[in-house]
Amino acid sequence: MEQPALLVSPCDNLISRPGAHDKQVLAGALLEQSEALLDRGIHPIRIADGFDRACKVAIEHLDTISDTIEFSTTNTDNLFKTAMTSLGSKMYFPLPSRLVVCLTSRLQRL
């Protein structure tokens, strides 16, 4: 099965929302695996149930390995670092730092 949605240029990440390309790749891989399971005669409901169970296992594992990031209205260093890491690969270098400063100052007001 051809998946033209996966044929995107690296520049598309600059204009799309963060993680959009990653979601397309994951969805394509799940569709590919589903097709192989369907070809083996496995019912679609069983495939969907299997993906749901796998998702629950993955979330449980992520809960065991995740860290808590502490921040407060007076100490936003960790929040700033996290936002820079998240946005750093999505934008031209000077833009994330300016955007992160705006975001962290807005979050302090919440």
C-alpha positions as CSV (number, residue, x, y, z in Angstrom):
1,M,0.0,0.0,0.0
2,E,1.5,3.4,-1.0
3,Q,1.4,6.1,1.6
4,P,1.9,9.5,-0.1
5,A,1.2,11.4,3.1
6,L,4.6,10.2,4.3
7,L,6.4,11.7,1.4
8,V,7.0,15.2,2.9
9,S,10.1,17.3,2.6
10,P,12.2,18.2,5.7
11,C,11.0,21.8,5.2
12,D,7.5,20.8,6.0
13,N,8.4,20.5,9.7
14,L,9.2,24.2,9.7
15,I,5.6,25.1,8.8
16,S,3.6,22.3,10.3
17,R,2.6,21.9,13.9
18,P,5.2,20.1,16.1
19,G,5.2,16.3,15.8
20,A,3.0,16.2,12.8
21,H,5.5,14.3,10.7
22,D,6.2,11.9,13.5
23,K,2.5,11.2,13.8
24,Q,2.3,10.5,10.0
25,V,5.2,8.1,10.2
26,L,3.7,6.3,13.2
27,A,0.3,6.1,11.5
28,G,1.9,4.7,8.3
29,A,3.7,2.0,10.3
30,L,0.5,1.0,12.1
31,L,-1.3,0.8,8.8
32,E,1.4,-1.3,7.3
33,Q,1.4,-3.7,10.3
34,S,-2.4,-3.8,10.2
35,E,-2.4,-4.7,6.5
36,A,0.0,-7.6,7.2
37,L,-2.2,-8.9,10.0
38,L,-5.3,-8.6,7.8
39,D,-3.6,-10.6,5.1
40,R,-3.1,-13.3,7.7
41,G,-6.8,-13.4,8.3
42,I,-6.9,-11.6,11.7
43,H,-10.2,-9.8,12.3
44,P,-9.9,-5.9,12.3
45,I,-11.5,-5.7,15.8
46,R,-8.8,-8.0,17.2
47,I,-6.1,-5.9,15.5
48,A,-7.6,-2.7,17.0
49,D,-7.9,-4.3,20.5
50,G,-4.2,-5.4,20.2
51,F,-3.2,-1.8,19.4
52,D,-5.2,-0.6,22.4
53,R,-3.5,-3.1,24.7
54,A,-0.1,-2.2,23.4
55,C,-0.8,1.5,23.9
56,K,-1.7,0.8,27.6
57,V,1.5,-1.1,28.1
58,A,3.5,1.7,26.5
59,I,1.9,4.3,28.7
60,E,2.5,2.3,31.8
61,H,6.2,1.9,30.8
62,L,6.5,5.7,30.1
63,D,5.0,6.4,33.6
64,T,7.8,4.3,35.2
65,I,10.6,6.0,33.3
66,S,9.3,9.6,33.3
67,D,10.8,12.4,35.4
68,T,8.9,15.2,37.1
69,I,10.1,18.7,36.1
70,E,9.8,21.2,38.9
71,F,9.1,24.8,38.2
72,S,7.4,27.7,39.8
73,T,6.5,31.3,39.0
74,T,9.8,32.4,40.4
75,N,12.0,29.6,39.0
76,T,11.2,28.9,35.3
77,D,14.6,27.5,34.3
78,N,13.4,23.9,33.8
79,L,10.3,25.1,32.0
80,F,12.5,27.2,29.7
81,K,14.8,24.2,29.0
82,T,11.9,21.9,28.3
83,A,10.3,24.4,25.9
84,M,13.7,25.0,24.1
85,T,14.2,21.3,23.7
86,S,10.7,20.8,22.3
87,L,10.8,23.8,19.9
88,G,14.5,23.7,19.0
89,S,14.2,21.1,16.3
90,K,11.0,22.6,14.8
91,M,12.2,26.2,14.0
92,Y,15.1,28.2,12.8
93,F,17.5,28.7,15.7
94,P,16.9,32.3,16.8
95,L,13.1,31.9,16.9
96,P,12.7,29.3,19.6
97,S,14.5,31.3,22.3
98,R,12.3,34.4,21.7
99,L,9.1,32.3,21.5
100,V,10.1,30.4,24.7
101,V,10.6,33.7,26.6
102,C,7.1,34.8,25.6
103,L,5.6,31.4,26.5
104,T,7.2,31.1,29.9
105,S,6.2,34.6,30.8
106,R,2.6,33.8,29.8
107,L,2.6,30.6,31.8
108,Q,3.8,32.6,34.9
109,R,0.6,34.6,34.7
110,L,-1.7,31.6,34.7
